[in-house]
């Protein structure tokens, strides 16, 4: 059986973002390298994406309190 891996472009498509948008993300360690090209299994990306914090995580700028 042949193992299938996602490249950067396919990871971006799976996440619904542009390949350039991946530059802002810390991707998990690749499951394979072919030369210098990284490859991930679908299940690796799906598990990593499910564990990522949601939008707005980390707090951001504190809100002004209206007292």
C-alpha positions in Angstrom: 0.0 0.0 0.0 1.3 3.4 -0.9 1.4 6.1 1.8 -0.1 9.4 0.8 1.2 12.7 2.3 0.0 16.3 2.1 2.4 19.0 0.9 2.1 22.6 2.1 -0.3 23.5 -0.6 -2.6 20.6 0.2 -2.4 21.4 4.0 -3.5 25.0 3.2 -6.4 23.7 1.1 -7.5 21.3 3.8 -7.5 24.2 6.4 -9.2 26.5 4.0 -6.4 29.1 4.0 -3.8 30.3 1.5 -0.4 28.7 1.4 1.0 32.1 2.5 -1.3 31.9 5.5 0.5 28.9 6.7 3.6 31.1 7.4 1.8 32.4 10.5 1.1 28.9 11.9 3.4 26.5 13.7 2.7 23.3 11.9 3.3 20.0 13.5 6.5 18.1 12.7 6.2 16.4 9.3 5.5 12.7 9.0 7.9 12.4 6.1 10.6 14.3 4.1 11.2 13.8 0.4 14.4 15.6 -0.1 13.7 18.9 1.6 10.0 18.7 1.0 7.8 18.1 4.1 4.8 15.8 4.1 2.0 15.2 6.6 -0.6 12.5 6.9 -4.2 13.8 6.8 -4.8 12.5 10.3 -1.8 14.4 11.6 -3.1 17.7 10.2 -6.7 17.0 11.4 -5.6 16.2 14.9 -3.3 19.2 15.1 -6.1 21.5 13.7 -8.6 20.1 16.2 -6.3 20.9 19.1 -5.5 24.5 18.0 -6.9 27.2 20.2 -10.0 29.0 18.7 -10.2 32.5 17.4 -9.4 35.1 20.0 -7.4 32.8 22.2 -4.5 34.4 24.0 -6.5 37.4 25.2 -5.3 40.1 22.9 -5.5 43.8 23.9 -7.3 44.4 27.3 -10.7 46.0 27.0 -11.4 49.3 28.7 -13.8 49.0 31.6 -16.7 51.4 31.7 -17.1 52.1 35.4 
